[in-house]
């Protein structure tokens, strides 16, 4: 084995080991955590609508019940009609098969993704404030369900949780109710 191959193998083993000991209080497996935390989540909702760069940001490194976190993602619309986000929920799968809701969206206006033009797809950066019912920590992975008016539902999207410092000044400030 060459020195370069040995270094790559060692790096892979260390990375896998770190991912397996990372917090998995959310009920996801260490493999799911390492996959989702390797990069932001992405999925195609429908042939017309795609989700890219999905992450959940917690203030500092953790958030307690009652605190607000932010689900942030980019929505890309290839369709000729606008699409509206109707619902977003954060869930974890406990040891059993029944998902547990850990957060629900705060009351906000429903974000709309504009339609595609003749030259570019419609694009909207979406930020959904979520009020937690359970604690959440950076490094965890949660399952997110989204429902779009035209694109339809997405269930079980594995989304990584990151520290708010990773979002910098782009992280919204919760408004007083």
Secondary structure, DSSP 8 states (H G I E B T S, - for coil): --HHHHHHHHHHHHHHHHHHHS--TTS--HHHHHHHHHS-EEEESSSSEEEEEEEEEESTTEE-TT-EEEEEEEEEE-SSS-EEEEEEEEEEE-SSSSEEEEEEE-S----EE----SSS-EEEEEEEEEEESS-EETT-EEEEEEEETTTEEEEEEEEEEEEHHHHGGGS------
